[in-house]
């Protein structure tokens, strides 16, 4: 029996899964920021929330733009790489704005690691669910 997330019949269930996934991403990224000793966990949770809201909005806009144009050799992995780079740099910039005294290199490294972890887990979940091939 092959189950797919695209076969969800309830809009509320789909919205709940999306919101739950967003909260898990925020929590994982806040833990990674804490491992980088950027701030204490509560402030890292706030920074992760703000960065992910901005990143989600920008990636939604980017998805709408890239959906309209044709890219030669367009694959899901290339699109994931584009979204990864855009969200990593935007999240690093937002976190830098929220933490002025911190070094840019430390924030950029933390942003790249936290996005690498969350994008890898997302890609694995989406390919194992049969959404991405």
PEPEWO-V497296 format. One record per pair of residues at least 24 apart in sequence whose ideal C-beta (glycine too) atoms are under 10 Angstrom apart, sorted by the first residue. I is the first residue (numbers start at 1). J is the second residue. Records with the same first field share a line. If there is no record, write none. Layout:
BEGIN
I->J / J
END
This chain:
BEGIN
2->129 / 130
3->129 / 130
4->129 / 130 / 131
5->125 / 126 / 129 / 130 / 131
6->129 / 130 / 131
7->130
21->118 / 121 / 122 / 125
22->49 / 52 / 53 / 56
23->49 / 52
24->118 / 121
25->52 / 55 / 56 / 114 / 115 / 117 / 118 / 119 / 121 / 122
26->50 / 51 / 52 / 53 / 118
28->114 / 117 / 118 / 121
29->55 / 91 / 95 / 110 / 111 / 113 / 114 / 115 / 117 / 118
30->114
31->114 / 117
32->110 / 111 / 113 / 114 / 115 / 116 / 117 / 118
33->95 / 99 / 107 / 110 / 111 / 113 / 114
34->110
35->110 / 113 / 114
36->102 / 106 / 107 / 109 / 110 / 111 / 113 / 114
37->102 / 106 / 110
38->95 / 98 / 99 / 102 / 103 / 106 / 107 / 110
39->95 / 98 / 99 / 102
43->98 / 99
44->95 / 98 / 99 / 110 / 114
46->98
47->91 / 94 / 95 / 96 / 97 / 98 / 99 / 107 / 110
48->91 / 94 / 95 / 114
50->91 / 94 / 95 / 97 / 98
51->87 / 90 / 91 / 92 / 93 / 94 / 95 / 96 / 97 / 98 / 111 / 114 / 115
52->87 / 90 / 91 / 94 / 114 / 115 / 118
53->94
54->87 / 90 / 91 / 93 / 94 / 95 / 97
55->83 / 86 / 87 / 88 / 89 / 90 / 91 / 94 / 111 / 115
56->87
57->90
58->83 / 86 / 87 / 89 / 90 / 91
59->83 / 84 / 86 / 87 / 90
61->86
62->86 / 87
75->132 / 133
76->123 / 126 / 127 / 131 / 132 / 133
77->123 / 127 / 132
79->132
80->119 / 120 / 122 / 123 / 126 / 132
81->119
83->115 / 119 / 122
84->112 / 115 / 116 / 118 / 119 / 120 / 122 / 123
85->112 / 115
86->115
87->111 / 115 / 118 / 119
88->112 / 113 / 114 / 115 / 116 / 119
89->115
90->115
91->115
END
